[in-house]
Amino acid sequence: MKVIFSLYFLLIGICFILMVSPNVLAHSIVTPTNISYENSAIIPKHSSLVLPKTLHYNFASIELLIEQEVGRIVLPQIYKNIGIDITITPLPAKRAELLASIGQSDGEIMRIWSYADENKEMIRVPTPYYSLQTMPFSLASKHLNIVSKDDLKKYKLAKIRGVKHTDNITNGLSNVVEMNSTENMFKILQSGLVDVALTNTIDGQLILKRLGYQNIIPAKKPLAVFPLYHYIHQKNKNLVALINQEIMRLQQSGELETLIALAEKQVISLNHQ
């Protein structure tokens, strides 16, 4: 009889273990199975950095911009390397900024340095992971010579609404048309409604190829080059040091350059279809 009771209580114990809440089990798994943080250069033993309790975040990106599409490939891999999953929602630039600033999204995937000056709720990850160029495009037949911001004063300009680097370079200029996409911006340039279209170089070149416009050309050199930074809402400030450390690690190892090259190749391929 004692043996039967012992077996009975043993079975009850096993059942209790198997019935542990799924939430408890889920929180015990904080890294992908192929990452061992005890032996990882990502979060070494002596580091004070720890993974946050939340292992999924949603960030905003600016829709219809090539550099942002590259970021949509690169940034999830950076997070994945430290055991965190993210989703990215493409939005119009102004709406992406609004939702990030009020904390409805967890931040934005990439913006220039000055973005934080205008959005105090956002924390800039100190190390940039990509860059963009502010490039003027114009009709080849007009032979425009644009080498500085001052040259823009003479022309009617088109830019994408809410994009910071073109906002900044057109600040104070009155003859500016705002569009919702690079494609539409080039269409009004092609029709002669504006003289100059301003966008990132790779963004402009890919859209021109897609449209088949061969009579629109970039200037000889960009008006400015900007590093691009990941921005995180202050409610998630514990992420900043973790992501910055991983970006620096990827830079030093050469992995970031490779990852960006593959992402650019993928985006270019998709935009040629």
Phi, psi and chi 1 to 4 in degrees:
 res  aa     phi    psi   chi1   chi2   chi3   chi4
   1 MET       -  -41.4 -177.4   65.2   68.7      -
   2 LYS   -60.0  -38.3  -71.5 -177.5  179.1 -180.0
   3 VAL   -64.0  -41.4  172.5      -      -      -
   4 ILE   -63.1  -45.3  -67.3  172.8      -      -
   5 PHE   -62.3  -39.7  -85.9  108.7      -      -
   6 SER   -61.8  -44.9  -62.7      -      -      -
   7 LEU   -63.9  -37.6  -70.4  172.0      -      -
   8 TYR   -60.3  -49.0  174.3   75.5      -      -
   9 PHE   -68.8  -32.5  -75.2  112.3      -      -
  10 LEU   -63.1  -43.5  178.2   61.3      -      -
  11 LEU   -64.4  -39.3  -72.8  171.0      -      -
  12 ILE   -60.8  -42.6  -69.9  175.7      -      -
  13 GLY   -62.0  -42.7      -      -      -      -
  14 ILE   -64.0  -42.5  -67.7  170.9      -      -
  15 CYS   -62.2  -39.7  -70.3      -      -      -
  16 PHE   -61.7  -42.1  176.8   77.4      -      -
  17 ILE   -62.8  -42.7  -68.9  171.2      -      -
  18 LEU   -69.1  -22.0  -67.2  174.3      -      -
  19 MET   -94.7   11.1  -67.0  172.9   62.7      -
  20 VAL   -56.7  142.7  172.1      -      -      -
  21 SER   -54.0  134.6  166.4      -      -      -
  22 PRO   -56.8  -30.6  -24.1   32.8      -      -
  23 ASN   -64.6  -38.8  -70.0  -27.4      -      -
  24 VAL   -64.0  -43.3  173.1      -      -      -
  25 LEU   -65.1  -40.6  -68.1  175.5      -      -
  26 ALA   -61.7  -41.6      -      -      -      -
  27 HIS   -72.4  -12.0  -77.1  -66.7      -      -
  28 SER   -83.4  -11.9   69.5      -      -      -
  29 ILE  -106.1  100.2  -56.3  171.6      -      -
  30 VAL  -110.4   -2.5  -64.2      -      -      -
  31 THR  -140.7  154.1   67.3      -      -      -
  32 PRO   -60.9  156.4  -20.9   31.5      -      -
  33 THR   -67.0  -18.7   55.2      -      -      -
  34 ASN   -95.4    9.5   62.3  -22.3      -      -
  35 ILE  -120.8  129.4  -65.3  179.2      -      -
  36 SER  -116.9  106.5  172.5      -      -      -
  37 TYR   -71.2  -23.1  -73.9  104.5      -      -
  38 GLU   -62.6  -31.2  -71.7   76.4   15.9      -
  39 ASN  -113.7   12.9  -61.3  -45.5      -      -
  40 SER   -91.4  145.1  174.3      -      -      -
  41 ALA   -77.1  -11.7      -      -      -      -
  42 ILE   -71.4  -52.0  -61.1  173.6      -      -
  43 ILE  -128.4   85.6  -55.0 -178.8      -      -
  44 PRO   -67.9  165.7   22.9  -31.2      -      -
  45 LYS   -57.3  -37.9  -72.2 -177.8  178.9  179.3
  46 HIS   -81.5   -5.4   62.4  -90.5      -      -
  47 SER   -74.8  144.4  175.1      -      -      -
  48 SER   -87.1   -2.9   60.5      -      -      -
  49 LEU   -77.8  137.9  -57.6  179.0      -      -
  50 VAL  -132.7  154.0  -65.3      -      -      -
  51 LEU   -67.8  141.4  -77.5  170.5      -      -
  52 PRO   -70.1  163.2   26.8  -34.2      -      -
  53 LYS   -67.9  -36.6  -68.3 -179.0 -179.8  179.1
  54 THR   -82.8  128.6  -58.4      -      -      -
  55 LEU  -116.0   20.6  -65.6  177.5      -      -
  56 HIS  -145.4  133.3 -177.0   87.4      -      -
  57 TYR  -136.9  156.4  -63.0   86.6      -      -
  58 ASN  -121.6  123.6 -179.5   58.9      -      -
  59 PHE  -114.8  158.5  -65.1   99.3      -      -
  60 ALA  -100.7  149.6      -      -      -      -
  61 SER  -129.2  166.2   67.6      -      -      -
  62 ILE   -88.6  126.4  -58.4  175.2      -      -
  63 GLU   -72.6  152.0   62.9 -176.6    5.0      -
  64 LEU    67.5   22.1  -53.9  177.0      -      -
  65 LEU  -118.9  131.8  -69.5  178.1      -      -
  66 ILE   -62.2  -43.8  -61.8  -59.3      -      -
  67 GLU   -62.2  -33.4   69.0  -87.4   10.4      -
  68 GLN   -69.8  -33.8  -63.1  -85.6  -32.8      -
  69 GLU   -66.2  -36.3  -67.3  -56.7  -56.9      -
  70 VAL   -62.6  -44.6  172.5      -      -      -
  71 GLY   -61.1  -32.5      -      -      -      -
  72 ARG   -67.2  -19.0  -72.9 -179.2   64.8 -160.7
  73 ILE   -93.7  -43.0  -62.8  171.4      -      -
  74 VAL   -73.8  -48.2  172.6      -      -      -
  75 LEU   -63.2  -41.6 -166.6   63.6      -      -
  76 PRO   -58.4  -33.2  -28.1   37.5      -      -
  77 GLN   -68.9  -38.3 -175.0   60.7   52.8      -
  78 ILE   -60.0  -45.8  -66.3  172.2      -      -
  79 TYR   -67.1  -41.3  -87.9   88.7      -      -
  80 LYS   -59.7  -33.8 -175.1  178.2  180.0 -179.0
  81 ASN   -59.8  -26.5  -72.4   -7.1      -      -
  82 ILE  -109.2   16.4   58.8  172.2      -      -
  83 GLY    86.2   22.1      -      -      -      -
  84 ILE  -121.6  135.9  -61.1  174.3      -      -
  85 ASP   -98.8  141.7  -69.5  -36.3      -      -
  86 ILE  -132.8  152.4   65.9  171.2      -      -
  87 THR  -115.0  152.7   53.3      -      -      -
  88 ILE  -128.2  127.6  -62.4  171.3      -      -
  89 THR  -109.5  112.7  -55.0      -      -      -
  90 PRO   -72.0  133.3  -15.6   30.2      -      -
  91 LEU  -143.1  161.4  -63.7  165.8      -      -
  92 PRO   -55.4  147.7  -24.1   33.8      -      -
  93 ALA   -56.2  -44.9      -      -      -      -
  94 LYS   -64.3  -40.5  -73.9  -71.6 -172.1 -177.2
  95 ARG   -70.2  -38.1 -177.4  156.7 -178.4   77.9
  96 ALA   -59.5  -43.0      -      -      -      -
  97 GLU   -64.8  -43.8 -177.2  174.8    4.8      -
  98 LEU   -62.9  -50.2  172.7   62.6      -      -
  99 LEU   -64.2  -34.9  -64.7 -174.1      -      -
 100 ALA   -69.1  -43.6      -      -      -      -
 101 SER   -66.7  -31.2   66.1      -      -      -
 102 ILE   -92.6    0.7   64.3  175.5      -      -
 103 GLY    82.6   10.7      -      -      -      -
 104 GLN   -72.3  -32.3 -169.0  165.3  -30.5      -
 105 SER  -108.0  169.1   70.5      -      -      -
 106 ASP   -86.4   -1.7  -67.5  -55.6      -      -
 107 GLY   148.7 -166.0      -      -      -      -
 108 GLU  -122.9  148.3  -71.6 -153.6   55.3      -
 109 ILE   -73.7  -34.2   67.4  166.7      -      -
 110 MET  -161.2  132.0   57.9  167.1   63.9      -
 111 ARG  -148.7  166.5  -70.0  -82.3 -163.7  162.1
 112 ILE   -78.8  175.1   62.8  173.2      -      -
 113 TRP   -56.6  -43.3  176.9  -86.4      -      -
 114 SER   -70.1  -11.7   64.0      -      -      -
 115 TYR   -56.5  -40.4  176.6   83.2      -      -
 116 ALA   -68.6  -27.9      -      -      -      -
 117 ASP   -65.2  -29.1  -61.8  -23.9      -      -
 118 GLU   -97.9  -11.4  -58.1  168.1   26.8      -
 119 ASN  -132.0   87.0  -64.8  -82.0      -      -
 120 LYS   -67.3  -17.8  -58.1  -58.1 -177.5 -177.6
 121 GLU   -78.3  -10.8  -53.4   84.7   -0.5      -
 122 MET   -99.2  141.7  -53.3  -58.0  -66.6      -
 123 ILE  -110.2  127.7  -57.2  174.7      -      -
 124 ARG   -81.3  125.7 -178.6 -167.9  -56.0  113.1
 125 VAL   -68.4  120.9  174.9      -      -      -
 126 PRO   -58.8  -31.4  -23.5   33.4      -      -
 127 THR   -96.8  120.4  -53.5      -      -      -
 128 PRO   -69.7  153.6   27.3  -33.7      -      -
 129 TYR  -123.3    0.6   70.6  100.2      -      -
 130 TYR  -157.3 -178.1 -159.9   43.6      -      -
 131 SER  -153.4  164.2   65.1      -      -      -
 132 LEU  -141.0  164.1   62.4   76.2      -      -
 133 GLN  -120.1  138.7  -59.6  174.8  -23.1      -
 134 THR   -89.7  108.4  -55.6      -      -      -
 135 MET  -117.6  129.4  178.6   64.5   75.6      -
 136 PRO   -84.6  133.1   18.5  -14.7      -      -
 137 PHE  -115.2  142.2  -70.1   81.3      -      -
 138 SER  -150.0  169.0   61.8      -      -      -
 139 LEU   -68.9  131.3  -67.7  171.3      -      -
 140 ALA   -58.4  -34.0      -      -      -      -
 141 SER   -66.0  -18.6   58.7      -      -      -
 142 LYS   -87.5  -16.2  -68.9 -161.9  172.3 -176.0
 143 HIS    52.6   47.2  -56.3  -72.1      -      -
 144 LEU   -75.7  140.4  -58.0 -172.3      -      -
 145 ASN  -114.2   94.6 -174.9   28.2      -      -
 146 ILE  -112.7  113.3  -57.7  171.9      -      -
 147 VAL  -123.7   -8.0  -64.8      -      -      -
 148 SER  -151.4  167.5   71.1      -      -      -
 149 LYS   -59.3  -36.5  175.9 -179.6  176.5  178.2
 150 ASP   -60.6  -30.9  -73.4  -20.0      -      -
 151 ASP   -65.9  -23.8  -66.2  -32.5      -      -
 152 LEU   -68.6  -23.7  -63.3  176.4      -      -
 153 LYS   -58.6  -24.6  -62.7  175.5 -177.2  177.3
 154 LYS   -83.0   -7.7  -60.8  177.7  -80.3 -172.8
 155 TYR  -126.8  160.1  -54.9  112.0      -      -
 156 LYS   -86.5  125.8 -171.8  170.1 -175.0  178.6
 157 LEU  -112.0  154.2  -48.4  171.3      -      -
 158 ALA  -126.1  141.5      -      -      -      -
 159 LYS  -147.6  166.9   61.5  176.9  -70.7  -63.3
 160 ILE   -87.3  132.1  -54.0  -59.0      -      -
 161 ARG   -59.8  127.4 -176.7  178.6  -65.9  108.2
 162 GLY    84.9    1.4      -      -      -      -
 163 VAL   -85.8  122.4  175.2      -      -      -
 164 LYS   -65.3  -41.6  -66.4  -59.3  176.8 -175.3
 165 HIS   -68.6  -32.7   70.4  109.1      -      -
 166 THR   -84.3  -26.4   51.1      -      -      -
 167 ASP   -58.6  -47.3  -81.0   -9.3      -      -
 168 ASN   -65.2  -43.2  -68.8  -12.3      -      -
 169 ILE   -75.7  -18.8 -152.5  159.3      -      -
 170 THR  -101.9    4.3   57.1      -      -      -
 171 ASN   -58.8  126.9 -174.5   34.6      -      -
 172 GLY    91.9  -10.2      -      -      -      -
 173 LEU   -92.9  138.5  -57.5  179.6      -      -
 174 SER   -95.8  -24.3   57.6      -      -      -
 175 ASN   -95.1   65.0 -151.8   -0.3      -      -
 176 VAL  -127.6  129.1 -179.2      -      -      -
 177 VAL  -105.2  132.0  176.3      -      -      -
 178 GLU  -102.9  133.8  -66.6 -164.3  -34.3      -
 179 MET  -120.8  167.1  -54.9  -62.0  -66.2      -
 180 ASN   -97.9   -4.3   61.5    0.0      -      -
 181 SER  -158.4  156.0   71.5      -      -      -
 182 THR   -63.4  -38.0  -50.2      -      -      -
 183 GLU   -60.2  -47.9 -175.9  169.8  -39.4      -
 184 ASN   -66.3  -33.8  -71.5  -23.0      -      -
 185 MET   -63.7  -43.4 -177.4  172.2   63.4      -
 186 PHE   -70.1  -29.0  -79.6  137.0      -      -
 187 LYS   -65.7  -39.7  -74.1  179.0  179.2  178.4
 188 ILE   -76.9  -26.3   65.8  168.2      -      -
 189 LEU   -67.2  -44.3  176.7   60.6      -      -
 190 GLN   -60.2  -36.2  174.2   80.7  -12.4      -
 191 SER   -80.7   -8.0   67.9      -      -      -
 192 GLY    88.3    9.2      -      -      -      -
 193 LEU   -75.1  -23.3  -66.0  175.5      -      -
 194 VAL  -133.2  164.5  -64.0      -      -      -
 195 ASP   -96.2  -33.2  -57.4  -52.8      -      -
 196 VAL  -138.7  138.0  176.7      -      -      -
 197 ALA  -113.5  134.2      -      -      -      -
 198 LEU  -113.0  125.7  -64.8  164.8      -      -
 199 THR  -162.7  177.8 -170.8      -      -      -
 200 ASN   -67.1  143.9 -179.6   27.9      -      -
 201 THR   -56.2  -53.3  -55.2      -      -      -
 202 ILE   -66.0  -35.6 -172.3  172.4      -      -
 203 ASP   -60.3  -48.4  178.6   57.6      -      -
 204 GLY   -63.7  -44.4      -      -      -      -
 205 GLN   -64.4  -40.6  -69.6  171.9  -26.4      -
 206 LEU   -69.4  -40.0  -73.7  176.0      -      -
 207 ILE   -67.9  -37.4  -60.8  -57.8      -      -
 208 LEU   -62.0  -40.4  -74.1  174.2      -      -
 209 LYS   -63.9  -41.8  -76.4 -174.6  178.3 -179.9
 210 ARG   -63.1  -41.2 -177.9 -163.6  -63.3  166.8
 211 LEU   -76.5  -20.7  -68.8  171.0      -      -
 212 GLY    78.8   20.2      -      -      -      -
 213 TYR   -83.9  117.7  -67.1  168.0      -      -
 214 GLN  -106.6   -4.3  -62.2 -178.3    4.6      -
 215 ASN  -100.5    7.0   60.8  -29.9      -      -
 216 ILE  -109.6  128.7  -65.5  176.1      -      -
 217 ILE  -130.1  153.7   59.6  171.9      -      -
 218 PRO   -80.2  162.9   29.7  -34.0      -      -
 219 ALA   -67.5  171.0      -      -      -      -
 220 LYS   -65.3  -30.6  -67.9  179.8 -179.9  178.7
 221 LYS  -150.9  156.3   64.3  177.4 -176.4  178.1
 222 PRO   -68.0  155.7   23.7  -32.4      -      -
 223 LEU   -76.5  -25.2  -63.3  175.8      -      -
 224 ALA  -161.6  155.5      -      -      -      -
 225 VAL  -124.8  129.9  179.3      -      -      -
 226 PHE  -124.5  128.6  -64.5   97.4      -      -
 227 PRO   -65.6  150.1  -16.6   30.2      -      -
 228 LEU  -113.6  133.4  -70.5  169.5      -      -
 229 TYR  -118.2  148.6  -58.7   83.3      -      -
 230 HIS   -83.3  136.4  177.3   34.4      -      -
 231 TYR  -118.3  135.7  -77.6   89.0      -      -
 232 ILE  -124.8  134.0  -63.6  173.1      -      -
 233 HIS   -63.3  146.4 -168.8  -86.1      -      -
 234 GLN   -60.3  -21.7   59.9 -173.7    2.2      -
 235 LYS   -65.0  -20.5   68.8  179.9 -179.5 -179.9
 236 ASN  -112.1   32.5  -57.8  -49.2      -      -
 237 LYS   -60.2  -22.0   61.2 -176.3  179.0 -179.1
 238 ASN   -67.3  -14.4   56.5  -22.8      -      -
 239 LEU   -79.7  -25.8  -73.7  174.8      -      -
 240 VAL   -58.2  -52.5  175.3      -      -      -
 241 ALA   -65.0  -37.5      -      -      -      -
 242 LEU   -61.6  -48.6  -80.9  167.0      -      -
 243 ILE   -70.1  -38.9  -62.3  -54.1      -      -
 244 ASN   -61.4  -42.3 -169.3   61.8      -      -
 245 GLN   -62.7  -40.5  179.3  173.2  -84.3      -
 246 GLU   -70.7  -38.0  176.0   59.0    6.7      -
 247 ILE   -61.8  -44.3  -68.8  172.4      -      -
 248 MET   -63.4  -40.4  -70.4 -168.0  -62.6      -
 249 ARG   -61.7  -44.3 -174.5 -169.7   73.6   81.4
 250 LEU   -65.9  -36.7  -68.8  170.2      -      -
 251 GLN   -63.8  -48.0  -77.5 -177.1  -21.5      -
 252 GLN   -66.0  -33.6  -68.4  166.2    3.0      -
 253 SER   -83.2  -14.1   68.5      -      -      -
 254 GLY    87.8   -3.4      -      -      -      -
 255 GLU   -67.8  -33.4  -66.0  170.9   72.6      -
 256 LEU   -64.6  -43.0 -177.0   59.6      -      -
 257 GLU   -59.5  -43.4 -176.3  178.4   -2.0      -
 258 THR   -65.3  -43.7  -59.0      -      -      -
 259 LEU   -62.2  -42.3 -178.2   57.1      -      -
 260 ILE   -65.1  -43.1  -73.2  171.6      -      -
 261 ALA   -60.8  -42.1      -      -      -      -
 262 LEU   -66.7  -39.7  -69.4  171.6      -      -
 263 ALA   -65.7  -43.4      -      -      -      -
 264 GLU   -61.5  -42.7  -72.8  178.9  -23.3      -
 265 LYS   -60.7  -42.1 -176.3  176.8 -179.8 -179.6
 266 GLN   -65.8  -44.5 -177.9  176.6  -21.6      -
 267 VAL   -65.6  -42.9  170.2      -      -      -
 268 ILE   -61.3  -43.1  -70.6  169.2      -      -
 269 SER   -61.9  -43.7  174.8      -      -      -
 270 LEU   -65.0  -34.9  -71.9  172.0      -      -
 271 ASN   -84.9   -5.5  -81.2  -87.3      -      -
 272 HIS   -93.0   -8.2  -79.6  175.3      -      -
 273 GLN   -77.6      -  -64.9  176.8   -0.3      -
